[in-house]
Structure formats: C-alpha cells, structure tokens
Amino acid sequence: MIFLFLLTVPSFAYAQDSAPPVQLSLHLENKNITIDQGQKTEIGFAIKPASIETGIDCGMPDMCGIDPCLCGSADSWGSCSCNGLKKTLPAVKAAAADAGALDVNVQNGKVLVMGIKPGVSTVTVTASLVHFADVSQVVTVQVLANNNKEWVLAAVVFLILIFIFFLCKMFFWRKREQK
C-alpha cells in the first residue's frame, strides 16, 4: 500500500544522472578586454538567480536524502528540509586557457585578470548552483607588450643620473673657484 503511495507522489527533484531542468543566467560586463602586460583588470558579473533557498537535511538516512522527501518537509526541488531552509549562493570559478599568459581568480564578486605575457588568450567563467545546470561564458583578453614603458623608465633614470652628475660637477667647480 505504501509502495503505491510512493508511485503517485510527484518528484520535484531530478535524477542524479540527468541534467538539471533549469539553467542559470550569467551576464559578464565585458567579453573583450585589452590590458598591458603586468596590469590587472576586473570583470564584473551578474548571476540569476542570485541565490536560492535549499533544504537543510536532518541527517536521518531512512527519511532524508530520498527523492521524493518522505518526511513531509520538502523544499522547492523536492529535497528534504527537515531542519529548515538556508540561503545558497552560486559558485563562480574562472580559468585561463593559457595559464602562462594570464593570472585569473575570483574575488569579491569580480573576476580579476592580470596579463603575464603578450598575446591573445581566453578566460572561461563558470557559474554553478545546486538544482541548476551550470553556465559558462568566455572572455577574450589581449595582453599588450609594455616594452616601450621599460625604455621610457630607463631613459628617465639615465637623465636623472646625468642631471645629478652635472649638479655635482657644478658644485665642485664652484668650490674650486672659491679657493
């Protein structure tokens, strides 16, 4: 009799082997970026939904963890929520296609990208949230060589040294004339 009841209870959860029914929405601020070698930039993103309420499992193996939930307290996806609900946020990760060209990480709701070597590479940003299909987007990053900046810095240092040399020479020349 209980077996017939279980067959008629609709299950809101999906089977472990099948794909989740709903896909997240991921919006990136920029999809094409140009930065100088050694410089950092941020890529902002927005995910929908920004969070969901998921059940807190009571840990009873004979009740919780079974789909559909038998304890009578299921969340919106059919998972047990015997201990209430908790706010669950999406996880975001980012990876560079060429780790030698870009340094990439996610901090404070932004993707941080630093150009290591000149060239064009891509960054894949992936968002995942329980009960939703993962979503990924690709950002193209062009890293410009900063060889000109190094020469300018060297030239400025050289000019400063020449200036100091002439100041010292003038100082000693005046002291010599005073004697």
N, C-alpha and C positions, 0 to 999 in steps of 0.2 A: 504494500500500500504506500509506504514512504517512497519507494522507488518510483512509482507512478507520479507522485507529487514532484519529485526532483525533475522528472522529464518535462513537466509542464511549467516549471519556473523559468522565466526568461533570463538568460545570462547577458549581462551588460559588458562583461569582460571579454577580451579576445583570447584565443588560444595562444600559448607561448610560441608556437611555430608560425603563426600567421602574422601579417603586418598589422600594426595598429590602424584603426579606422580613420583617424583624423591626423592631418599633417600640421605641424607648427608653421607659423609665418615668421620669416626672418627678413628684416629690412636693414641694409647697410647704407651708411651715409655716403660713402664713396666706393666706386668699383674700379676706378683707375687713379693711381697715385704716382706722383713723381717726387722723389726725395734725393737729397745729396748723400753721398757716401758718408757714413758716420753719424748721420742725422736721424732723429726719431720723429714719428708722426702717430697720431691716434685715429682710429676708425671707430666711429660711434655706431651702435646698432640698436634696433628695437625688435622685440620678440612678442608675438601674440599667440596664445595668452601669456601674459607676464608672470602668472602663477596660477596654480590650481589648488583646490582643497582635496587632499587624499586621506584615506583612512589610516588610522594608527592601529595596527594589528595587535590583538590581545595576546598572541603567542600560544593560543590553545590549538594544538595540531589537529584535534578532532573536529574543530569548528572553523577556525580561521585558515586562510590560505586555500580554501576550497572554493572553486567557482561553480555555481554562484554561492555567495556567502550564506552559510546556514544559521548564523547567529541572529539574523534578522536585522542587522545594522550595517547595511552596505552603503558605500559611497556612490558617487555618480557613475562609476565604472564597474560596479558590482563587487569590488574588493571590500573585505571586512573593515569596519571602522568601529569596532567594539570599544576602543579607548578614545573615541572622538576623531576629529579631523585635524590635519596640520597643513600649513601653507607650504607648498612645494614649488620651488623656483626652477626654471630651465637651467641646464648646464651648458656652458659655451666653451668651446675649445677652438684654437686656431693653429694651423700648421703651414709652414712654408714648403713649397715644392722643392726648393733648393735651400737647405738649412745653412749652407756655406755663404749664401748671398743675402739672406735676411734673418734677423733675430725677431721672433714673434712670440708674444704672450698675451694673455687676457688679464686685465686688472681693472677693478672699479667700474665695471660695465663698459669698458672700451677695449678694443684690440690695439696693442702697442706694436709698432713695426719699426725696426731700425735697419737701415741699409748697411751691409757689411762690405759687399764688393759690387762694382758697377755691372749693370746688365738688367735684364727683364726677368722677373720671376712672378709666381702667383702665390697667394695665400688663400687657403680654404678655411672658411669659418663655418663651424657646425654647431647647431643648437639641438639639444635633446631634452625631452621631458617625458616622464613616465606616462603611459597610455597614449602617447602621440608618436607619429612617425618622425624620425629625425629629418632635419632640413639643413642643406649646405649651400653656401654661395661662395663664389670665387672673386677675389680682388686681384687685379693686375698691378704690380708695383715695378716702376722703373727707377733704378738707382743710378744717379749720375756721378761720374768720377769727379773728385774735387782736387785734381792735380793743380789747377790754377790757384786755388787758395793756398796750397803749400808754398808755391813760388812767391806769392804775394807776401806771405808771412816771412819767408826767408829774406826777401828784398827789404822789408820793413826793419827786420833785425839788423841787416847789413848797414842800412842807412843810419840807424841809431848808433851803431858802433863807430861809424865814420864821424858822426857828429860828436861823440864823446872823445874820440881821438883828437879832433881839431880843437875842442874846448881845452883838453889837457895841454896841447901844444901851445895854444894861446896863453894859457896860464903860466907855463914855464917860460915862454918867450918874454912875457911882461916882467917876471921875476928877474930874469937875466938882465933886462934893460935897466932895472932899478938898481942893480949892483954896480 
